[in-house]
Amino acid sequence: MTYLTGSCLCGSVTIRVSDQFQFIGYCHCSECQKWSGSAFATGGLVNSEDLVITSGKELVSCYHKSEETDLCFCSTCGASLFSEKLRLGKYVVRLGILDDTPTQRPDVHIFTASKAPWFELTDQLEKFEQLP
């Protein structure tokens, strides 16, 4: 299995993640807009055993967003790292933290019904107003 490495902005938290994402996509929900500080968040879904925090585990803080999701970030620099999907036993890794390039590319836009009104979707990727 091939692995990718990643880190937060300050480099205190490092990860290793499998290069076999179950999906990679752009989420346009209002919560991802707030979480990312941008028009969308780009993430890839992996099983919990496919993500390892290799250093700085003590610096990872999580915001308990809901019974389904914890949002995890570096407590030193504030960089968004991943979302833990509690009921599924999976993680959505923020692709912006990766030091390596995944072999897969994003292939879907989700929650487009709540996308930022100032952002235009101009690509040919599949689009869903909610979750597919």
N, CA, C and O atoms as a Tinker XYZ file with bonds, in Angstrom:
   528  protein
     1  N      0.842000   -1.184000    0.000000    73     2
     2  CA     0.000000    0.000000    0.000000    64     1     3
     3  C      0.883000    1.241000    0.000000    63     2     4     5
     4  O      1.915000    1.281000    0.669000    81     3
     5  N      0.473000    2.237000   -0.745000    73     3     6
     6  CA     1.195000    3.494000   -0.819000    64     5     7
     7  C      0.611000    4.465000    0.198000    63     6     8     9
     8  O     -0.603000    4.529000    0.392000    81     7
     9  N      1.499000    5.221000    0.845000    73     7    10
    10  CA     1.078000    6.201000    1.842000    64     9    11
    11  C      1.529000    7.595000    1.437000    63    10    12    13
    12  O      2.525000    7.767000    0.734000    81    11
    13  N      0.779000    8.579000    1.892000    73    11    14
    14  CA     1.090000    9.980000    1.692000    64    13    15
    15  C      1.405000   10.586000    3.051000    63    14    16    17
    16  O      0.914000   10.113000    4.077000    81    15
    17  N      2.222000   11.629000    3.058000    73    15    18
    18  CA     2.500000   12.338000    4.300000    64    17    19
    19  C      1.843000   13.707000    4.246000    63    18    20    21
    20  O      1.548000   14.234000    3.173000    81    19
    21  N      1.622000   14.266000    5.416000    73    19    22
    22  CA     1.030000   15.586000    5.505000    64    21    23
    23  C      1.400000   16.246000    6.807000    63    22    24    25
    24  O      1.918000   15.598000    7.717000    81    23
    25  N      1.132000   17.540000    6.901000    73    23    26
    26  CA     1.451000   18.269000    8.128000    64    25    27
    27  C      0.606000   19.525000    8.216000    63    26    28    29
    28  O      0.025000   19.985000    7.233000    81    27
    29  N      0.555000   20.062000    9.418000    73    27    30
    30  CA    -0.133000   21.332000    9.650000    64    29    31
    31  C      0.766000   22.475000    9.175000    63    30    32    33
    32  O      1.880000   22.237000    8.708000    81    31
    33  N      0.295000   23.686000    9.289000    73    31    34
    34  CA     1.034000   24.858000    8.837000    64    33    35
    35  C      2.374000   25.018000    9.552000    63    34    36    37
    36  O      3.377000   25.340000    8.915000    81    35
    37  N      2.403000   24.799000   10.859000    73    35    38
    38  CA     3.649000   24.989000   11.609000    64    37    39
    39  C      4.531000   23.741000   11.610000    63    38    40    41
    40  O      5.680000   23.797000   12.047000    81    39
    41  N      4.005000   22.623000   11.126000    73    39    42
    42  CA     4.792000   21.392000   11.051000    64    41    43
    43  C      4.826000   20.575000   12.333000    63    42    44    45
    44  O      5.516000   19.558000   12.393000    81    43
    45  N      4.100000   20.997000   13.352000    73    43    46
    46  CA     4.110000   20.281000   14.633000    64    45    47
    47  C      3.328000   18.975000   14.589000    63    46    48    49
    48  O      3.670000   18.019000   15.285000    81    47
    49  N      2.275000   18.933000   13.769000    73    47    50
    50  CA     1.480000   17.717000   13.610000    64    49    51
    51  C      1.784000   17.135000   12.234000    63    50    52    53
    52  O      1.674000   17.827000   11.222000    81    51
    53  N      2.163000   15.876000   12.201000    73    51    54
    54  CA     2.392000   15.200000   10.926000    64    53    55
    55  C      1.535000   13.945000   10.871000    63    54    56    57
    56  O      1.230000   13.331000   11.893000    81    55
    57  N      1.156000   13.582000    9.657000    73    55    58
    58  CA     0.311000   12.410000    9.471000    64    57    59
    59  C      0.861000   11.530000    8.364000    63    58    60    61
    60  O      1.688000   11.949000    7.554000    81    59
    61  N      0.377000   10.301000    8.355000    73    59    62
    62  CA     0.568000    9.376000    7.243000    64    61    63
    63  C     -0.813000    8.836000    6.912000    63    62    64    65
    64  O     -1.542000    8.405000    7.805000    81    63
    65  N     -1.176000    8.857000    5.640000    73    63    66
    66  CA    -2.500000    8.417000    5.228000    64    65    67
    67  C     -2.377000    7.567000    3.974000    63    66    68    69
    68  O     -1.536000    7.822000    3.112000    81    67
    69  N     -3.218000    6.564000    3.888000    73    67    70
    70  CA    -3.258000    5.703000    2.715000    64    69    71
    71  C     -3.613000    6.507000    1.471000    63    70    72    73
    72  O     -4.418000    7.437000    1.533000    81    71
    73  N     -3.016000    6.150000    0.355000    73    71    74
    74  CA    -3.331000    6.794000   -0.914000    64    73    75
    75  C     -4.493000    6.080000   -1.607000    63    74    76    77
    76  O     -4.588000    6.082000   -2.834000    81    75
    77  N     -5.362000    5.480000   -0.824000    73    75    78
    78  CA    -6.548000    4.807000   -1.355000    64    77    79
    79  C     -7.792000    5.411000   -0.713000    63    78    80    81
    80  O     -8.403000    4.814000    0.173000    81    79
    81  N     -8.155000    6.604000   -1.176000    73    79    82
    82  CA    -9.320000    7.298000   -0.648000    64    81    83
    83  C    -10.592000    6.661000   -1.197000    63    82    84    85
    84  O    -10.637000    6.236000   -2.352000    81    83
    85  N    -11.617000    6.601000   -0.363000    73    83    86
    86  CA   -12.906000    6.069000   -0.808000    64    85    87
    87  C    -13.608000    7.066000   -1.725000    63    86    88    89
    88  O    -14.371000    6.671000   -2.606000    81    87
    89  N    -13.356000    8.334000   -1.524000    73    87    90
    90  CA   -13.766000    9.382000   -2.448000    64    89    91
    91  C    -12.951000   10.618000   -2.133000    63    90    92    93
    92  O    -12.449000   10.783000   -1.021000    81    91
    93  N    -12.826000   11.483000   -3.122000    73    91    94
    94  CA   -12.224000   12.801000   -2.938000    64    93    95
    95  C    -13.165000   13.794000   -3.594000    63    94    96    97
    96  O    -13.569000   13.622000   -4.745000    81    95
    97  N    -13.510000   14.835000   -2.847000    73    95    98
    98  CA   -14.434000   15.795000   -3.416000    64    97    99
    99  C    -14.373000   17.150000   -2.747000    63    98   100   101
   100  O    -13.625000   17.378000   -1.796000    81    99
   101  N    -15.191000   18.037000   -3.281000    73    99   102
   102  CA   -15.319000   19.399000   -2.790000    64   101   103
   103  C    -16.655000   19.521000   -2.068000    63   102   104   105
   104  O    -17.704000   19.255000   -2.656000    81   103
   105  N    -16.627000   19.920000   -0.803000    73   103   106
   106  CA   -17.858000   20.119000   -0.043000    64   105   107
   107  C    -18.144000   21.615000    0.061000    63   106   108   109
   108  O    -17.300000   22.397000    0.498000    81   107
   109  N    -19.351000   21.993000   -0.350000    73   107   110
   110  CA   -19.757000   23.398000   -0.383000    64   109   111
   111  C    -20.741000   23.755000    0.725000    63   110   112   113
   112  O    -21.349000   24.824000    0.681000    81   111
   113  N    -20.911000   22.876000    1.725000    73   111   114
   114  CA   -21.860000   23.185000    2.798000    64   113   115
   115  C    -21.384000   24.405000    3.585000    63   114   116   117
   116  O    -20.195000   24.725000    3.599000    81   115
   117  N    -22.324000   25.076000    4.235000    73   115   118
   118  CA   -21.978000   26.293000    4.973000    64   117   119
   119  C    -21.001000   26.006000    6.112000    63   118   120   121
   120  O    -20.190000   26.864000    6.461000    81   119
   121  N    -21.071000   24.815000    6.691000    73   119   122
   122  CA   -20.147000   24.481000    7.777000    64   121   123
   123  C    -18.723000   24.302000    7.263000    63   122   124   125
   124  O    -17.777000   24.735000    7.920000    81   123
   125  N    -18.552000   23.673000    6.102000    73   123   126
   126  CA   -17.211000   23.542000    5.522000    64   125   127
   127  C    -16.665000   24.895000    5.085000    63   126   128   129
   128  O    -15.456000   25.122000    5.118000    81   127
   129  N    -17.559000   25.795000    4.675000    73   127   130
   130  CA   -17.105000   27.142000    4.344000    64   129   131
   131  C    -16.524000   27.812000    5.588000    63   130   132   133
   132  O    -15.460000   28.428000    5.529000    81   131
   133  N    -17.225000   27.689000    6.705000    73   131   134
   134  CA   -16.734000   28.274000    7.958000    64   133   135
   135  C    -15.446000   27.601000    8.411000    63   134   136   137
   136  O    -14.499000   28.266000    8.830000    81   135
   137  N    -15.422000   26.270000    8.323000    73   135   138
   138  CA   -14.283000   25.469000    8.789000    64   137   139
   139  C    -13.030000   25.745000    7.972000    63   138   140   141
   140  O    -11.925000   25.788000    8.513000    81   139
   141  N    -13.205000   25.932000    6.660000    73   139   142
   142  CA   -12.054000   26.138000    5.793000    64   141   143
   143  C    -11.706000   27.613000    5.601000    63   142   144   145
   144  O    -10.586000   27.949000    5.216000    81   143
   145  N    -12.681000   28.498000    5.876000    73   143   146
   146  CA   -12.466000   29.914000    5.608000    64   145   147
   147  C    -12.442000   30.215000    4.126000    63   146   148   149
   148  O    -11.863000   31.212000    3.695000    81   147
   149  N    -13.074000   29.348000    3.344000    73   147   150
   150  CA   -13.060000   29.483000    1.886000    64   149   151
   151  C    -14.424000   29.089000    1.320000    63   150   152   153
   152  O    -15.372000   28.863000    2.073000    81   151
   153  N    -14.520000   29.008000    0.000000    73   151   154
   154  CA   -15.779000   28.675000   -0.647000    64   153   155
   155  C    -16.155000   27.212000   -0.472000    63   154   156   157
   156  O    -17.325000   26.854000   -0.603000    81   155
   157  N    -15.179000   26.365000   -0.178000    73   155   158
   158  CA   -15.429000   24.931000   -0.032000    64   157   159
   159  C    -14.248000   24.291000    0.689000    63   158   160   161
   160  O    -13.209000   24.921000    0.889000    81   159
   161  N    -14.420000   23.049000    1.071000    73   159   162
   162  CA   -13.333000   22.263000    1.657000    64   161   163
   163  C    -13.098000   21.058000    0.757000    63   162   164   165
   164  O    -14.045000   20.420000    0.297000    81   163
   165  N    -11.837000   20.756000    0.511000    73   163   166
   166  CA   -11.471000   19.611000   -0.309000    64   165   167
   167  C    -10.996000   18.507000    0.619000    63   166   168   169
   168  O    -10.069000   18.701000    1.405000    81   167
   169  N    -11.641000   17.340000    0.524000    73   167   170
   170  CA   -11.292000   16.258000    1.432000    64   169   171
   171  C    -11.395000   14.896000    0.794000    63   170   172   173
   172  O    -12.069000   14.702000   -0.218000    81   171
   173  N    -10.703000   13.955000    1.419000    73   171   174
   174  CA   -10.735000   12.570000    0.986000    64   173   175
   175  C    -11.087000   11.667000    2.153000    63   174   176   177
   176  O    -10.545000   11.819000    3.248000    81   175
   177  N    -11.992000   10.730000    1.923000    73   175   178
   178  CA   -12.489000    9.822000    2.958000    64   177   179
   179  C    -11.628000    8.568000    3.037000    63   178   180   181
   180  O    -11.355000    7.924000    2.024000    81   179
   181  N    -11.197000    8.224000    4.272000    73   179   182
   182  CA   -10.436000    6.998000    4.518000    64   181   183
   183  C    -10.965000    6.312000    5.775000    63   182   184   185
   184  O    -11.601000    6.946000    6.618000    81   183
   185  N    -10.699000    5.020000    5.892000    73   183   186
   186  CA   -11.012000    4.284000    7.113000    64   185   187
   187  C    -10.099000    4.755000    8.234000    63   186   188   189
   188  O     -9.005000    5.260000    7.979000    81   187
   189  N    -10.544000    4.592000    9.474000    73   187   190
   190  CA    -9.765000    5.084000   10.613000    64   189   191
   191  C     -8.374000    4.464000   10.690000    63   190   192   193
   192  O     -7.429000    5.123000   11.122000    81   191
   193  N     -8.237000    3.206000   10.275000    73   191   194
   194  CA    -6.920000    2.562000   10.347000    64   193   195
   195  C     -5.969000    3.051000    9.253000    63   194   196   197
   196  O     -4.784000    2.719000    9.275000    81   195
   197  N     -6.468000    3.829000    8.306000    73   195   198
   198  CA    -5.643000    4.321000    7.208000    64   197   199
   199  C     -5.059000    5.707000    7.454000    63   198   200   201
   200  O     -4.380000    6.257000    6.587000    81   199
   201  N     -5.319000    6.276000    8.634000    73   199   202
   202  CA    -4.758000    7.577000    9.011000    64   201   203
   203  C     -4.008000    7.420000   10.319000    63   202   204   205
   204  O     -4.572000    6.964000   11.314000    81   203
   205  N     -2.735000    7.798000   10.321000    73   203   206
   206  CA    -1.901000    7.719000   11.527000    64   205   207
   207  C     -1.293000    9.095000   11.779000    63   206   208   209
   208  O     -0.709000    9.695000   10.876000    81   207
   209  N     -1.431000    9.588000   12.993000    73   207   210
   210  CA    -0.743000   10.819000   13.388000    64   209   211
   211  C      0.663000   10.395000   13.793000    63   210   212   213
   212  O      0.836000    9.699000   14.794000    81   211
   213  N      1.668000   10.806000   13.024000    73   211   214
   214  CA     3.037000   10.346000   13.248000    64   213   215
   215  C      3.815000   11.219000   14.227000    63   214   216   217
   216  O      4.796000   10.762000   14.814000    81   215
   217  N      3.395000   12.459000   14.409000    73   215   218
   218  CA     3.978000   13.299000   15.457000    64   217   219
   219  C      2.995000   14.403000   15.815000    63   218   220   221
   220  O      2.172000   14.812000   14.996000    81   219
   221  N      3.094000   14.874000   17.041000    73   219   222
   222  CA     2.261000   15.966000   17.510000    64   221   223
   223  C      0.851000   15.592000   17.906000    63   222   224   225
   224  O     -0.026000   16.454000   17.958000    81   223
   225  N      0.616000   14.319000   18.187000    73   223   226
   226  CA    -0.744000   13.889000   18.544000    64   225   227
   227  C     -1.306000   14.709000   19.712000    63   226   228   229
   228  O     -2.503000   14.991000   19.757000    81   227
   229  N     -0.450000   15.081000   20.638000    73   227   230
   230  CA    -0.890000   15.849000   21.808000    64   229   231
   231  C     -1.324000   17.267000   21.432000    63   230   232   233
   232  O     -1.966000   17.949000   22.230000    81   231
   233  N     -0.977000   17.712000   20.227000    73   231   234
   234  CA    -1.345000   19.053000   19.767000    64   233   235
   235  C     -2.627000   19.066000   18.936000    63   234   236   237
   236  O     -3.101000   20.133000   18.545000    81   235
   237  N     -3.187000   17.891000   18.668000    73   235   238
   238  CA    -4.428000   17.824000   17.897000    64   237   239
   239  C     -5.604000   18.084000   18.833000    63   238   240   241
   240  O     -5.818000   17.361000   19.806000    81   239
   241  N     -6.350000   19.117000   18.523000    73   239   242
   242  CA    -7.567000   19.442000   19.263000    64   241   243
   243  C     -8.749000   19.202000   18.346000    63   242   244   245
   244  O     -8.635000   19.306000   17.124000    81   243
   245  N     -9.893000   18.879000   18.948000    73   243   246
   246  CA   -11.083000   18.611000   18.147000    64   245   247
   247  C    -12.266000   19.398000   18.687000    63   246   248   249
   248  O    -12.460000   19.528000   19.896000    81   247
   249  N    -13.041000   19.910000   17.759000    73   247   250
   250  CA   -14.291000   20.586000   18.078000    64   249   251
   251  C    -15.407000   19.591000   17.790000    63   250   252   253
   252  O    -15.528000   19.094000   16.670000    81   251
   253  N    -16.222000   19.301000   18.801000    73   251   254
   254  CA   -17.316000   18.339000   18.658000    64   253   255
   255  C    -18.492000   19.048000   17.982000    63   254   256   257
   256  O    -19.341000   19.641000   18.647000    81   255
   257  N    -18.525000   18.976000   16.657000    73   255   258
   258  CA   -19.533000   19.673000   15.854000    64   257   259
   259  C    -20.912000   19.054000   16.004000    63   258   260   261
   260  O    -21.916000   19.763000   16.076000    81   259
   261  N    -20.957000   17.717000   16.050000    73   259   262
   262  CA   -22.233000   17.017000   16.154000    64   261   263
   263  C    -21.979000   15.598000   16.651000    63   262   264   265
   264  O    -20.833000   15.198000   16.861000    81   263
   265  N    -23.046000   14.851000   16.835000    73   263   266
   266  CA   -22.901000   13.449000   17.251000    64   265   267
   267  C    -22.198000   12.626000   16.176000    63   266   268   269
   268  O    -21.719000   11.525000   16.447000    81   267
   269  N    -22.139000   13.153000   14.972000    73   267   270
   270  CA   -21.530000   12.435000   13.857000    64   269   271
   271  C    -20.116000   12.886000   13.535000    63   270   272   273
   272  O    -19.352000   12.122000   12.944000    81   271
   273  N    -19.742000   14.114000   13.909000    73   271   274
   274  CA   -18.490000   14.683000   13.411000    64   273   275
   275  C    -17.722000   15.466000   14.455000    63   274   276   277
   276  O    -18.282000   16.311000   15.153000    81   275
   277  N    -16.423000   15.177000   14.556000    73   275   278
   278  CA   -15.460000   16.007000   15.264000    64   277   279
   279  C    -14.558000   16.654000   14.220000    63   278   280   281
   280  O    -14.087000   15.978000   13.305000    81   279
   281  N    -14.314000   17.948000   14.348000    73   279   282
   282  CA   -13.414000   18.673000   13.459000    64   281   283
   283  C    -12.086000   18.845000   14.176000    63   282   284   285
   284  O    -12.038000   19.441000   15.252000    81   283
   285  N    -11.006000   18.330000   13.597000    73   283   286
   286  CA    -9.713000   18.295000   14.282000    64   285   287
   287  C     -8.716000   19.239000   13.618000    63   286   288   289
   288  O     -8.667000   19.363000   12.394000    81   287
   289  N     -7.923000   19.900000   14.460000    73   287   290
   290  CA    -7.014000   20.942000   14.004000    64   289   291
   291  C     -5.791000   20.985000   14.914000    63   290   292   293
   292  O     -5.803000   20.429000   16.012000    81   291
   293  N     -4.741000   21.648000   14.449000    73   291   294
   294  CA    -3.533000   21.833000   15.252000    64   293   295
   295  C     -3.785000   22.945000   16.261000    63   294   296   297
   296  O     -4.189000   24.045000   15.885000    81   295
   297  N     -3.549000   22.665000   17.538000    73   295   298
   298  CA    -3.793000   23.674000   18.574000    64   297   299
   299  C     -2.708000   24.751000   18.591000    63   298   300   301
   300  O     -2.877000   25.776000   19.251000    81   299
   301  N     -1.609000   24.541000   17.887000    73   299   302
   302  CA    -0.555000   25.556000   17.817000    64   301   303
   303  C     -0.830000   26.566000   16.713000    63   302   304   305
   304  O     -0.861000   27.769000   16.972000    81   303
   305  N     -1.032000   26.095000   15.480000    73   303   306
   306  CA    -1.201000   27.018000   14.348000    64   305   307
   307  C     -2.643000   27.142000   13.874000    63   306   308   309
   308  O     -2.952000   28.036000   13.086000    81   307
   309  N     -3.532000   26.267000   14.335000    73   307   310
   310  CA    -4.943000   26.331000   13.971000    64   309   311
   311  C     -5.298000   25.674000   12.651000    63   310   312   313
   312  O     -6.454000   25.726000   12.231000    81   311
   313  N     -4.327000   25.053000   11.985000    73   311   314
   314  CA    -4.601000   24.449000   10.679000    64   313   315
   315  C     -5.633000   23.327000   10.789000    63   314   316   317
   316  O     -5.556000   22.475000   11.674000    81   315
   317  N     -6.590000   23.347000    9.879000    73   315   318
   318  CA    -7.595000   22.293000    9.772000    64   317   319
   319  C     -6.912000   21.033000    9.257000    63   318   320   321
   320  O     -6.233000   21.072000    8.231000    81   319
   321  N     -7.088000   19.899000    9.971000    73   319   322
   322  CA    -6.400000   18.658000    9.613000    64   321   323
   323  C     -7.331000   17.620000    9.002000    63   322   324   325
   324  O     -7.100000   17.136000    7.894000    81   323
   325  N     -8.382000   17.288000    9.737000    73   323   326
   326  CA    -9.309000   16.259000    9.285000    64   325   327
   327  C    -10.587000   16.332000   10.100000    63   326   328   329
   328  O    -10.640000   16.952000   11.163000    81   327
   329  N    -11.614000   15.683000    9.572000    73   327   330
   330  CA   -12.871000   15.500000   10.305000    64   329   331
   331  C    -12.960000   14.032000   10.660000    63   330   332   333
   332  O    -12.707000   13.167000    9.821000    81   331
   333  N    -13.317000   13.748000   11.898000    73   331   334
   334  CA   -13.542000   12.365000   12.299000    64   333   335
   335  C    -15.037000   12.090000   12.205000    63   334   336   337
   336  O    -15.841000   12.752000   12.862000    81   335
   337  N    -15.402000   11.115000   11.388000    73   335   338
   338  CA   -16.796000   10.706000   11.239000    64   337   339
   339  C    -17.049000    9.610000   12.274000    63   338   340   341
   340  O    -16.772000    8.436000   12.031000    81   339
   341  N    -17.572000   10.005000   13.412000    73   339   342
   342  CA   -17.633000    9.166000   14.610000    64   341   343
   343  C    -18.449000    7.900000   14.419000    63   342   344   345
   344  O    -18.021000    6.830000   14.851000    81   343
   345  N    -19.597000    7.988000   13.793000    73   343   346
   346  CA   -20.450000    6.809000   13.624000    64   345   347
   347  C    -19.959000    5.870000   12.529000    63   346   348   349
   348  O    -20.290000    4.684000   12.523000    81   347
   349  N    -19.171000    6.403000   11.606000    73   347   350
   350  CA   -18.691000    5.602000   10.486000    64   349   351
   351  C    -17.315000    4.981000   10.733000    63   350   352   353
   352  O    -16.929000    4.040000   10.041000    81   351
   353  N    -16.573000    5.504000   11.718000    73   351   354
   354  CA   -15.203000    5.036000   11.937000    64   353   355
   355  C    -14.293000    5.429000   10.784000    63   354   356   357
   356  O    -13.428000    4.654000   10.373000    81   355
   357  N    -14.493000    6.648000   10.258000    73   355   358
   358  CA   -13.723000    7.122000    9.113000    64   357   359
   359  C    -13.254000    8.554000    9.358000    63   358   360   361
   360  O    -13.712000    9.230000   10.279000    81   359
   361  N    -12.331000    8.993000    8.510000    73   359   362
   362  CA   -11.828000   10.362000    8.548000    64   361   363
   363  C    -11.966000   10.990000    7.171000    63   362   364   365
   364  O    -11.849000   10.312000    6.151000    81   363
   365  N    -12.216000   12.292000    7.156000    73   363   366
   366  CA   -12.114000   13.076000    5.930000    64   365   367
   367  C    -10.881000   13.959000    6.103000    63   366   368   369
   368  O    -10.885000   14.915000    6.879000    81   367
   369  N     -9.839000   13.623000    5.373000    73   367   370
   370  CA    -8.564000   14.336000    5.452000    64   369   371
   371  C     -8.623000   15.563000    4.546000    63   370   372   373
   372  O     -9.030000   15.463000    3.389000    81   371
   373  N     -8.223000   16.707000    5.065000    73   371   374
   374  CA    -8.151000   17.934000    4.273000    64   373   375
   375  C     -6.943000   17.823000    3.342000    63   374   376   377
   376  O     -5.803000   17.772000    3.803000    81   375
   377  N     -7.192000   17.786000    2.047000    73   375   378
   378  CA    -6.121000   17.542000    1.083000    64   377   379
   379  C     -5.055000   18.625000    1.088000    63   378   380   381
   380  O     -3.922000   18.377000    0.676000    81   379
   381  N     -5.398000   19.816000    1.545000    73   379   382
   382  CA    -4.416000   20.903000    1.596000    64   381   383
   383  C     -3.273000   20.650000    2.556000    63   382   384   385
   384  O     -2.239000   21.310000    2.451000    81   383
   385  N     -3.418000   19.723000    3.484000    73   383   386
   386  CA    -2.326000   19.443000    4.423000    64   385   387
   387  C     -1.329000   18.426000    3.873000    63   386   388   389
   388  O     -0.281000   18.202000    4.478000    81   387
   389  N     -1.644000   17.812000    2.736000    73   387   390
   390  CA    -0.773000   16.762000    2.208000    64   389   391
   391  C      0.506000   17.342000    1.612000    63   390   392   393
   392  O      0.478000   18.352000    0.909000    81   391
   393  N      1.629000   16.684000    1.906000    73   391   394
   394  CA     2.920000   17.046000    1.325000    64   393   395
   395  C      3.115000   16.333000   -0.007000    63   394   396   397
   396  O      3.893000   16.777000   -0.851000    81   395
   397  N      2.406000   15.226000   -0.187000    73   395   398
   398  CA     2.499000   14.407000   -1.392000    64   397   399
   399  C      1.216000   14.577000   -2.209000    63   398   400   401
   400  O      0.192000   15.021000   -1.690000    81   399
   401  N      1.287000   14.224000   -3.470000    73   399   402
   402  CA     0.133000   14.333000   -4.360000    64   401   403
   403  C     -0.615000   13.002000   -4.423000    63   402   404   405
   404  O     -0.021000   11.985000   -4.779000    81   403
   405  N     -1.897000   12.989000   -4.086000    73   403   406
   406  CA    -2.662000   11.745000   -4.184000    64   405   407
   407  C     -2.778000   11.293000   -5.642000    63   406   408   409
   408  O     -2.753000   12.114000   -6.559000    81   407
   409  N     -2.905000   10.002000   -5.841000    73   407   410
   410  CA    -3.074000    9.490000   -7.200000    64   409   411
   411  C     -4.468000    9.793000   -7.734000    63   410   412   413
   412  O     -4.646000    9.923000   -8.945000    81   411
   413  N     -5.457000    9.906000   -6.857000    73   411   414
   414  CA    -6.819000   10.257000   -7.256000    64   413   415
   415  C     -6.975000   11.770000   -7.313000    63   414   416   417
   416  O     -6.220000   12.514000   -6.686000    81   415
   417  N     -7.956000   12.203000   -8.067000    73   415   418
   418  CA    -8.301000   13.617000   -8.141000    64   417   419
   419  C     -9.739000   13.786000   -7.665000    63   418   420   421
   420  O    -10.534000   12.853000   -7.770000    81   419
   421  N    -10.085000   14.962000   -7.144000    73   419   422
   422  CA   -11.480000   15.184000   -6.783000    64   421   423
   423  C    -12.381000   14.951000   -7.990000    63   422   424   425
   424  O    -12.059000   15.343000   -9.111000    81   423
   425  N    -13.526000   14.300000   -7.734000    73   423   426
   426  CA   -14.414000   14.000000   -8.854000    64   425   427
   427  C    -15.871000   14.356000   -8.580000    63   426   428   429
   428  O    -16.758000   13.954000   -9.332000    81   427
   429  N    -16.125000   15.108000   -7.507000    73   427   430
   430  CA   -17.502000   15.423000   -7.167000    64   429   431
   431  C    -17.565000   16.709000   -6.344000    63   430   432   433
   432  O    -16.656000   17.030000   -5.580000    81   431
   433  N    -18.674000   17.433000   -6.528000    73   431   434
   434  CA   -19.022000   18.579000   -5.679000    64   433   435
   435  C    -20.265000   18.158000   -4.897000    63   434   436   437
   436  O    -21.231000   17.668000   -5.483000    81   435
   437  N    -20.244000   18.349000   -3.568000    73   435   438
   438  CA   -21.417000   18.022000   -2.760000    64   437   439
   439  C    -21.919000   19.271000   -2.035000    63   438   440   441
   440  O    -21.184000   20.239000   -1.840000    81   439
   441  N    -23.183000   19.220000   -1.645000    73   439   442
   442  CA   -23.872000   20.321000   -0.967000    64   441   443
   443  C    -23.792000   21.618000   -1.777000    63   442   444   445
   444  O    -23.572000   22.699000   -1.231000    81   443
   445  N    -23.975000   21.481000   -3.085000    73   443   446
   446  CA   -23.924000   22.663000   -3.944000    64   445   447
   447  C    -25.113000   23.601000   -3.722000    63   446   448   449
   448  O    -25.053000   24.770000   -4.101000    81   447
   449  N    -26.187000   23.104000   -3.115000    73   447   450
   450  CA   -27.343000   23.963000   -2.829000    64   449   451
   451  C    -26.975000   25.094000   -1.873000    63   450   452   453
   452  O    -27.637000   26.131000   -1.859000    81   451
   453  N    -25.926000   24.903000   -1.075000    73   451   454
   454  CA   -25.524000   25.952000   -0.137000    64   453   455
   455  C    -24.154000   26.541000   -0.472000    63   454   456   457
   456  O    -23.497000   27.115000    0.395000    81   455
   457  N    -23.728000   26.402000   -1.712000    73   455   458
   458  CA   -22.429000   26.942000   -2.105000    64   457   459
   459  C    -22.405000   28.462000   -1.942000    63   458   460   461
   460  O    -23.447000   29.118000   -1.942000    81   459
   461  N    -21.220000   28.994000   -1.806000    73   459   462
   462  CA   -21.060000   30.444000   -1.688000    64   461   463
   463  C    -21.589000   31.110000   -2.960000    63   462   464   465
   464  O    -21.208000   30.719000   -4.063000    81   463
   465  N    -22.460000   32.110000   -2.820000    73   463   466
   466  CA   -23.076000   32.719000   -4.003000    64   465   467
   467  C    -22.072000   33.406000   -4.918000    63   466   468   469
   468  O    -22.358000   33.613000   -6.097000    81   467
   469  N    -20.922000   33.758000   -4.409000    73   467   470
   470  CA   -19.906000   34.437000   -5.209000    64   469   471
   471  C    -18.949000   33.466000   -5.901000    63   470   472   473
   472  O    -18.034000   33.894000   -6.605000    81   471
   473  N    -19.158000   32.153000   -5.703000    73   471   474
   474  CA   -18.285000   31.153000   -6.324000    64   473   475
   475  C    -19.029000   30.440000   -7.448000    63   474   476   477
   476  O    -20.145000   29.962000   -7.242000    81   475
   477  N    -18.439000   30.362000   -8.611000    73   475   478
   478  CA   -19.046000   29.701000   -9.755000    64   477   479
   479  C    -18.410000   28.337000   -9.990000    63   478   480   481
   480  O    -17.185000   28.214000  -10.013000    81   479
   481  N    -19.233000   27.326000  -10.162000    73   479   482
   482  CA   -18.756000   25.984000  -10.512000    64   481   483
   483  C    -18.651000   25.918000  -12.029000    63   482   484   485
   484  O    -19.666000   25.962000  -12.725000    81   483
   485  N    -17.442000   25.814000  -12.541000    73   483   486
   486  CA   -17.242000   25.860000  -13.993000    64   485   487
   487  C    -16.670000   24.567000  -14.563000    63   486   488   489
   488  O    -16.489000   24.459000  -15.776000    81   487
   489  N    -16.384000   23.589000  -13.715000    73   487   490
   490  CA   -15.827000   22.331000  -14.225000    64   489   491
   491  C    -16.953000   21.360000  -14.581000    63   490   492   493
   492  O    -18.134000   21.658000  -14.402000    81   491
   493  N    -16.568000   20.216000  -15.079000    73   491   494
   494  CA   -17.534000   19.211000  -15.517000    64   493   495
   495  C    -17.729000   18.088000  -14.497000    63   494   496   497
   496  O    -18.309000   17.055000  -14.833000    81   495
   497  N    -17.257000   18.268000  -13.257000    73   495   498
   498  CA   -17.417000   17.242000  -12.239000    64   497   499
   499  C    -18.891000   17.078000  -11.873000    63   498   500   501
   500  O    -19.687000   18.006000  -12.014000    81   499
   501  N    -19.235000   15.890000  -11.405000    73   499   502
   502  CA   -20.607000   15.620000  -10.960000    64   501   503
   503  C    -20.941000   16.519000   -9.768000    63   502   504   505
   504  O    -20.108000   16.743000   -8.890000    81   503
   505  N    -22.170000   17.027000   -9.755000    73   503   506
   506  CA   -22.598000   17.964000   -8.713000    64   505   507
   507  C    -23.859000   17.443000   -8.038000    63   506   508   509
   508  O    -24.782000   16.962000   -8.696000    81   507
   509  N    -23.880000   17.548000   -6.709000    73   507   510
   510  CA   -25.040000   17.110000   -5.930000    64   509   511
   511  C    -25.451000   18.239000   -4.993000    63   510   512   513
   512  O    -24.602000   18.852000   -4.345000    81   511
   513  N    -26.748000   18.512000   -4.921000    73   511   514
   514  CA   -27.241000   19.552000   -4.018000    64   513   515
   515  C    -27.071000   19.157000   -2.555000    63   514   516   517
   516  O    -26.916000   20.025000   -1.696000    81   515
   517  N    -27.099000   17.875000   -2.264000    73   515   518
   518  CA   -26.893000   17.328000   -0.921000    64   517   519
   519  C    -25.789000   16.266000   -1.019000    63   518   520   521
   520  O    -24.888000   16.372000   -1.851000    81   519
   521  N    -25.870000   15.251000   -0.169000    73   519   522
   522  CA   -24.992000   14.075000   -0.308000    64   521   523
   523  C    -25.554000   13.170000   -1.398000    63   522   524   525
   524  O    -26.771000   13.057000   -1.540000    81   523
   525  N    -24.688000   12.529000   -2.166000    73   523   526
   526  CA   -25.202000   11.597000   -3.197000    64   525   527
   527  C    -25.841000   10.366000   -2.562000    63   526   528
   528  O    -26.323000    9.484000   -3.273000    81   527
